[in-house]
Structure formats: C-alpha cells, structure tokens
Amino acid sequence: MAKRDLYEVLGVNRDASEDEMKKAYRKLAMKYHPDRNPDNKEAEEKFKEVKEAYEILTDANKRAAYDRYGHEGVNPSMGGGGAGGQGFEGFADAFGDIFGDIFGGGGGGRGRSNVYRGADLRYNLEITLEEAARGADKTIRIPAQEECDTCHGSGAKPGTQPKTCPTCGGAGQVRIQQGFFSIQQTCPKCHGSGRFIPDPCGTCHGAGRVKRQKTLEVKIPAGIDDGMRLRHGGQGEPGVNGGPAGDLYVEIHIKQHPVFQRDGDDLHCEMPISFTTAALGGEIEIPTLDGAAGIRIPAETQSAKVFRLRGKGIRNVRSHAPGDLMVHVIVETPVKLTDRQKELLREFGDIAASNAERHNPKAKSWMDKVKDFFSS
C-alpha cells in the first residue's frame, strides 16, 4: 500500500513550524493511542503512522530529505549494505556513485556531500491598528547570510576548488571500531561536508556566505490580526551545498491603541457620558477608524450599556466582511462640585429617596434582596 504524504498524516501545511507539528501530533497521538483504543488494530496503525511522520518532519535533516525526495529520501532500506559493511548512510549515499557530481563530490571515494535546505527566519513586525485595518506597505531590514559574491558560495579562493576530504573520502562520515561495535560519526575534518578548502576565499574565509543587511518590501493585507504570519518563500538563509533557501516569516504584532481594543474583527471602546446625558438622553459624538460618528443616547441610560455600530469594525482579512464597533457607555460621576451644585444634588437626592421604588428601581430591588437574605 502506498504511503500517505507525511504532512497529510499530521494534517499540517508543508511550511508548518515545529510548534504547529507538535500541536497536531499531540492531538492525533491522544486520539489514536493504544491505551485509549484497546484491541483496535486500525487505531494502532494510525498511531504508528502519526508517530513516524512526526519523528521525520521534526528532524531537520530528514525533513529536508523528505521534501526533496519523498518517502524514498527517508527509507532506511535504500542504504543497503556497502563495502566493508557500512550499512545505511542516507538517501544520497544510495545514489552516490550515480549522482556524486550533483551532491558536490569530487575526486576519490563516494564523492558525497550533505545538501541541506537553508534555515527559516522570523521577523517581528510591529504595526498600528490603523495599518492593520487598512493595509500598508512596509520596508524591513533583516540580518541574513547571503551567498558570497567572490567565491559564489564555494568557500574557495577564486581560481581554486574545494578538495575531497582525505579523512572520510568525501562521505562526510567516518567509522570508529570499538571492540565488536562500529560507530559512525561526523567527520572531524570536514564536519560532514565531505570536502575541505585548502585555499579559503578571502571575503567569506571559507564559509561561502557573508552577513549582510537585506531590505525587503512587505505588503500588509487589510484586516490582518495580531500573531498572524506572512510567508516570503526563499527569503531565509541560503541552503548548504546547493540546497534550497529557507523561508522568511514576518510575524505581525499590533501596537496597543489609545482608544480601541480589538476582538477579532470587532472593535470596543469606552465612552464616558455625563450624569445629565445619561438621565435625560442626548446626542454624543464617538470616534471610529473612519472618522467621527454620532449616536443618540436614550433617556435613563444605565452605565455599561453597549451600543453596536454595525460595519464600523475591521474588515476580515479573508472574507472582507466588516466587524462592528461596540461602544460601552460609562456614566461619569461629576467631580470638583461647587457649593451650589452640591446643594442641588442633595435636594435631588432627597426627592429621589422619597420615591426610591420609582426613581431607583434597581437599588430598591437590590436592598429588598439584602433584607430577605439577612432575615432568612
């Protein structure tokens, strides 16, 4: 039976991060774990399939091999038995004699060198709420490793070439015999590359890459939310030995706004109104991202009343349907009163207290509940 795609097994995209794969794995492992599914052969097989996919895709080298060659790239049986009983040494080894030049080998031995995809980069970009709502074009500068222009990534001085490592014969691995056991480890001379550079490039000192500041234009789509990521394919670290470049992920962080708080596509704001406006009603002007708007406050409005302005929120980044603006009314207690104001308020308070059931029904109802509680 043909094996399923490993990304499909975990239910993640091909550009999924390790954290995303870990989250997906935990969910599926819990679902199909044998302890939760006793005597269920189908669940047991799915658990093994999920475990295998996770182990391969969270190993950088195995994931790169799988992305490049599919299941054959991570198939241990492809290694076979080599001369001297060396056993499995990876997919590239299995075809080293045929594709030695492609993998950067030269000279004697199997001529293999490791080909790796470049590392992904992450950039945290802080934007305003207005930019998130309307979209924006931003210019960012990121530190990056780029291919050396002098040696074109070879690491060797112009006019010279890297040589096959004499220690490992270009395999990148060496075997150490310890009694009955044979241990394979990374070659200490070439550090797994299978080659060494006798005359290093003077610009990059043999690394093949140099540090530079890279300038990129980032288009922020309207409606983007905090924590979302924008992927720029091939803008990460360059690959090793001709491998593909990694990707750049721009993670969006929205600055705190002085007026609005965002909840998905909706916006919330608090609007203080005077005691008089709350009691008698009136028109007030409120801010929106598109300018000022007026709403009518009905008489006898209580504090914490919420007014919804439809379509005054943020347009969804995918559906473009607008959210709403929720205005939370806060009745403000007057401060720094004059003697005359205090006198009028005392008079008002006496009148209200004389008929509390009519003028303060909530307070009257609450006090009745308190009396019933203590009398029971």
C-alpha positions as CSV (number, residue, x, y, z in Angstrom):
1,M,0.0,0.0,0.0
2,A,1.3,3.4,-1.0
3,K,2.3,5.6,2.0
4,R,0.4,8.8,2.6
5,D,2.0,12.2,2.5
6,L,3.6,12.8,5.9
7,Y,2.2,16.4,6.1
8,E,-1.2,15.0,5.3
9,V,-0.8,12.4,8.1
10,L,-0.3,15.2,10.6
11,G,-2.9,17.5,9.0
12,V,-0.5,20.4,8.6
13,N,0.8,22.6,5.7
14,R,4.2,21.9,4.1
15,D,5.5,25.2,5.6
16,A,4.3,24.3,9.1
17,S,6.6,25.2,12.0
18,E,7.8,22.6,14.5
19,D,5.4,24.0,17.1
20,E,2.5,23.5,14.7
21,M,3.5,20.0,14.0
22,K,4.0,19.3,17.8
23,K,0.5,20.5,18.5
24,A,-1.0,18.4,15.7
25,Y,1.0,15.3,16.8
26,R,-0.2,15.6,20.4
27,K,-3.8,15.8,19.3
28,L,-3.6,12.8,17.0
29,A,-1.5,10.7,19.4
30,M,-4.0,11.2,22.1
31,K,-6.8,10.2,19.7
32,Y,-5.2,7.0,18.5
33,H,-3.1,6.0,21.5
34,P,-3.4,2.2,22.1
35,D,-4.3,2.8,25.8
36,R,-7.4,4.7,24.6
37,N,-8.2,2.2,21.8
38,P,-7.6,-1.3,23.3
39,D,-7.7,-4.1,20.7
40,N,-8.2,-1.6,17.9
41,K,-5.7,-2.5,15.2
42,E,-6.7,0.4,12.9
43,A,-6.1,2.9,15.7
44,E,-2.8,1.2,16.4
45,E,-1.6,1.5,12.8
46,K,-2.7,5.2,12.7
47,F,-0.8,5.8,15.9
48,K,2.4,4.3,14.3
49,E,1.8,6.3,11.1
50,V,1.4,9.6,13.1
51,K,4.5,8.9,15.2
52,E,6.6,8.1,12.2
53,A,5.5,11.3,10.4
54,Y,6.3,13.4,13.5
55,E,9.7,11.9,14.0
56,I,10.7,12.5,10.4
57,L,9.3,16.0,10.0
58,T,10.7,17.3,13.3
59,D,14.2,16.2,12.3
60,A,15.7,19.0,10.1
61,N,17.8,16.6,8.0
62,K,15.1,14.0,7.5
63,R,12.5,16.7,6.7
64,A,14.8,18.2,4.0
65,A,15.4,14.8,2.5
66,Y,11.7,14.0,2.5
67,D,10.8,17.4,0.9
68,R,13.4,16.7,-1.8
69,Y,12.9,13.0,-2.5
70,G,9.7,12.0,-0.8
71,H,9.4,8.7,1.1
72,E,12.5,7.3,-0.7
73,G,14.6,10.1,1.0
74,V,13.9,8.7,4.4
75,N,13.6,5.0,3.6
76,P,16.4,3.1,5.6
77,S,16.3,0.2,3.2
78,M,17.7,2.4,0.5
79,G,21.1,2.4,2.2
80,G,21.6,-1.4,1.7
81,G,25.0,-2.8,2.6
82,G,28.0,-1.1,1.3
83,A,31.6,-2.2,1.1
84,G,33.0,-3.1,4.5
85,G,29.5,-3.5,5.9
86,Q,28.9,0.2,6.4
87,G,25.1,-0.2,6.2
88,F,22.7,2.7,5.8
89,E,24.1,6.2,5.3
90,G,21.2,8.1,3.9
91,F,19.4,8.5,0.6
92,A,22.2,10.5,-1.0
93,D,24.7,7.6,-0.2
94,A,22.5,5.1,-2.0
95,F,22.9,7.0,-5.3
96,G,26.3,8.5,-4.6
97,D,28.0,6.7,-7.4
98,I,25.5,8.0,-9.9
99,F,24.8,11.5,-8.6
100,G,28.1,12.2,-7.0
101,D,28.6,15.4,-9.0
102,I,25.2,16.7,-8.2
103,F,25.9,16.4,-4.5
104,G,29.1,18.3,-4.8
105,G,31.5,15.4,-4.6
106,G,34.8,15.2,-6.4
107,G,38.0,13.2,-6.5
108,G,38.0,9.8,-4.8
109,G,35.6,7.9,-2.7
110,R,31.9,8.1,-3.0
111,G,32.0,11.8,-3.6
112,R,29.0,12.7,-1.4
113,S,28.5,15.9,0.5
114,N,25.4,16.9,2.5
115,V,22.8,19.0,0.9
116,Y,20.6,21.0,3.3
117,R,17.8,23.4,3.0
118,G,18.5,26.8,4.5
119,A,17.1,27.8,7.8
120,D,13.9,29.7,8.1
121,L,14.0,33.2,9.5
122,R,11.4,35.1,11.6
123,Y,10.9,38.8,11.8
124,N,8.7,40.5,14.3
125,L,6.9,43.5,12.7
126,E,5.0,45.9,14.8
127,I,2.2,47.9,13.1
128,T,-0.6,50.2,14.2
129,L,-4.2,49.3,14.5
130,E,-5.0,51.6,11.6
131,E,-2.4,49.9,9.4
132,A,-3.8,46.5,10.3
133,A,-7.3,47.7,9.4
134,R,-6.5,49.4,6.1
135,G,-3.4,47.5,5.0
136,A,0.1,49.0,4.4
137,D,3.4,48.6,2.6
138,K,6.3,48.3,5.0
139,T,10.1,48.2,4.3
140,I,12.1,46.0,6.7
141,R,15.8,45.3,7.0
142,I,16.9,41.9,8.2
143,P,20.3,40.4,9.0
144,A,20.9,37.5,6.7
145,Q,23.5,35.1,5.5
146,E,23.9,35.5,1.7
147,E,26.0,33.7,-0.9
148,C,29.5,35.2,-1.1
149,D,29.8,37.2,-4.4
150,T,33.6,36.5,-4.6
151,C,33.5,32.7,-4.5
152,H,29.8,32.2,-5.4
153,G,29.2,30.1,-2.4
154,S,32.1,27.6,-2.8
155,G,34.2,29.0,0.0
156,A,37.3,28.6,-2.1
157,K,39.6,31.3,-3.3
158,P,38.8,32.3,-7.0
159,G,40.7,30.0,-9.3
160,T,40.8,27.1,-6.8
161,Q,38.3,24.4,-5.9
162,P,37.4,22.6,-2.7
163,K,39.0,19.2,-2.4
164,T,37.6,15.8,-1.4
165,C,38.2,15.3,2.3
166,P,41.1,12.8,2.7
167,T,39.8,11.6,6.1
168,C,36.4,10.4,5.1
169,G,36.9,10.1,1.3
170,G,34.1,12.6,0.7
171,A,31.5,10.6,2.7
172,G,31.2,13.2,5.4
173,Q,31.1,10.3,7.9
174,V,33.8,8.2,9.5
175,R,33.5,4.8,11.3
176,I,35.3,4.1,14.5
177,Q,35.8,0.4,15.6
178,Q,35.4,-0.2,19.3
179,G,35.7,-3.9,20.0
180,F,32.7,-5.6,18.4
181,F,30.9,-2.4,17.7
182,S,31.3,0.0,14.8
183,I,30.3,3.6,15.4
184,Q,29.6,6.1,12.6
185,Q,30.1,9.8,13.3
186,T,30.5,13.1,11.5
187,C,34.0,13.5,10.0
188,P,36.0,15.8,12.4
189,K,38.0,17.3,9.5
190,C,35.2,18.4,7.1
191,H,32.4,18.5,9.6
192,G,30.1,16.4,7.4
193,S,30.5,18.3,4.2
194,G,32.8,15.7,2.5
195,R,35.3,18.2,1.4
196,F,37.8,20.7,2.7
197,I,39.1,24.0,1.3
198,P,42.9,24.3,1.1
199,D,42.7,28.0,-0.1
200,P,39.8,29.7,1.6
201,C,38.1,32.8,0.0
202,G,39.4,36.0,1.5
203,T,36.0,37.5,1.7
204,C,34.0,34.8,3.5
205,H,37.0,32.9,4.9
206,G,35.8,29.6,3.5
207,A,32.2,29.8,4.8
208,G,30.7,30.5,1.3
209,R,28.3,33.0,2.9
210,V,28.6,36.5,4.3
211,K,26.4,38.5,6.7
212,R,24.5,41.4,5.2
213,Q,21.5,43.6,5.8
214,K,18.8,42.6,3.4
215,T,16.0,45.1,2.6
216,L,12.5,43.7,1.7
217,E,9.2,45.2,0.9
218,V,6.3,43.6,2.9
219,K,2.7,44.1,1.9
220,I,0.4,44.1,4.9
221,P,-3.1,42.9,3.8
222,A,-6.1,44.8,5.2
223,G,-7.7,43.1,8.2
224,I,-4.6,41.2,9.4
225,D,-4.7,40.3,13.1
226,D,-2.1,40.1,15.8
227,G,0.0,37.0,15.7
228,M,-0.6,36.2,12.0
229,R,2.4,35.4,9.9
230,L,3.3,36.4,6.3
231,R,5.5,33.9,4.5
232,H,8.1,35.0,2.0
233,G,9.4,31.9,0.2
234,G,13.1,31.7,-0.4
235,Q,14.0,34.8,1.6
236,G,15.5,32.8,4.6
237,E,19.1,31.5,5.0
238,P,20.7,30.1,1.8
239,G,21.0,26.3,1.6
240,V,24.1,24.3,2.1
241,N,25.9,22.7,-0.8
242,G,23.3,23.9,-3.3
243,G,20.3,23.2,-1.2
244,P,17.2,25.4,-1.4
245,A,16.9,28.6,0.6
246,G,14.7,28.7,3.7
247,D,11.7,31.0,4.1
248,L,11.1,34.3,5.9
249,Y,8.1,34.5,8.2
250,V,7.0,38.0,9.2
251,E,5.0,37.8,12.4
252,I,2.6,40.7,13.0
253,H,2.3,42.4,16.3
254,I,-0.3,45.2,16.7
255,K,0.5,48.2,18.9
256,Q,-1.9,49.0,21.8
257,H,-4.3,51.6,20.7
258,P,-5.2,54.6,23.0
259,V,-9.0,54.3,22.2
260,F,-9.9,50.9,20.7
261,Q,-9.5,47.3,21.8
262,R,-9.7,44.7,19.1
263,D,-11.6,41.4,19.4
264,G,-11.4,39.5,16.2
265,D,-13.0,41.8,13.6
266,D,-14.9,43.8,16.2
267,L,-13.7,46.9,18.0
268,H,-14.5,48.0,21.5
269,C,-14.2,51.4,23.1
270,E,-15.4,53.1,26.3
271,M,-17.4,56.3,26.0
272,P,-17.8,58.4,29.2
273,I,-21.1,60.4,29.3
274,S,-22.3,62.9,31.9
275,F,-24.9,62.1,34.6
276,T,-27.2,64.6,32.9
277,T,-27.0,63.0,29.4
278,A,-27.5,59.5,30.9
279,A,-30.6,60.7,32.7
280,L,-32.2,62.9,30.1
281,G,-30.7,61.5,26.9
282,G,-28.9,63.3,24.1
283,E,-26.6,63.1,21.1
284,I,-22.9,62.3,21.5
285,E,-20.1,62.0,19.0
286,I,-17.9,59.0,19.1
287,P,-14.6,58.2,17.2
288,T,-14.3,55.4,14.6
289,L,-11.5,54.3,12.4
290,D,-13.2,56.1,9.5
291,G,-13.8,59.4,11.4
292,A,-16.4,60.7,13.9
293,A,-19.9,59.3,14.1
294,G,-23.0,60.4,16.1
295,I,-25.2,58.2,18.2
296,R,-28.3,59.0,20.2
297,I,-28.3,58.2,23.9
298,P,-31.9,57.4,25.1
299,A,-33.1,58.9,28.4
300,E,-32.4,56.8,31.6
301,T,-29.4,55.0,30.1
302,Q,-27.5,53.0,32.6
303,S,-23.7,52.7,33.0
304,A,-22.2,49.8,31.0
305,K,-24.9,49.9,28.3
306,V,-23.4,48.8,25.0
307,F,-24.3,50.4,21.7
308,R,-23.4,48.5,18.5
309,L,-22.4,50.3,15.3
310,R,-22.6,47.8,12.6
311,G,-19.9,47.7,10.0
312,K,-17.6,50.1,11.9
313,G,-15.1,47.4,12.9
314,I,-12.4,45.9,10.8
315,R,-12.8,44.0,7.5
316,N,-11.9,40.4,7.8
317,V,-8.6,39.6,6.1
318,R,-10.2,36.7,4.1
319,S,-13.9,37.3,3.7
320,H,-13.6,41.1,3.8
321,A,-16.8,41.2,5.8
322,P,-16.7,44.2,8.3
323,G,-16.9,43.7,12.0
324,D,-18.8,46.0,14.4
325,L,-17.9,48.8,16.8
326,M,-19.1,48.2,20.4
327,V,-19.4,51.4,22.4
328,H,-19.5,50.8,26.2
329,V,-21.2,53.7,27.9
330,I,-19.7,54.8,31.2
331,V,-21.7,57.2,33.3
332,E,-19.2,59.6,34.8
333,T,-19.7,60.9,38.4
334,P,-19.2,64.6,38.5
335,V,-16.1,65.9,40.5
336,K,-14.9,69.2,42.0
337,L,-18.5,70.3,42.6
338,T,-19.4,73.9,43.7
339,D,-21.4,74.5,46.8
340,R,-24.5,75.3,44.6
341,Q,-24.1,72.0,42.7
342,K,-23.8,70.1,45.9
343,E,-26.9,71.8,47.2
344,L,-28.9,70.9,44.1
345,L,-27.7,67.3,44.2
346,R,-28.7,66.9,47.9
347,E,-32.1,68.3,47.0
348,F,-32.3,65.9,44.1
349,G,-31.2,63.0,46.3
350,D,-33.9,63.8,48.9
351,I,-36.6,63.8,46.2
352,A,-35.3,60.6,44.7
353,A,-35.2,58.9,48.1
354,S,-38.7,59.8,48.9
355,N,-39.9,57.6,46.0
356,A,-37.0,55.2,45.6
357,E,-39.1,52.4,44.0
358,R,-39.9,54.7,41.1
359,H,-36.6,56.6,40.6
360,N,-34.1,53.9,41.6
361,P,-35.8,50.6,40.9
362,K,-32.5,48.6,40.7
363,A,-31.3,49.9,44.1
364,K,-34.7,49.3,45.7
365,S,-34.8,45.7,44.3
366,W,-31.2,45.1,45.5
367,M,-31.9,46.3,49.0
368,D,-35.0,44.1,49.3
369,K,-32.9,41.1,48.3
370,V,-30.3,42.0,51.0
371,K,-33.1,42.3,53.7
372,D,-34.5,39.0,52.7
373,F,-31.0,37.4,52.9
374,F,-30.3,38.6,56.4
375,S,-33.8,37.8,57.7
376,S,-33.8,34.2,56.4
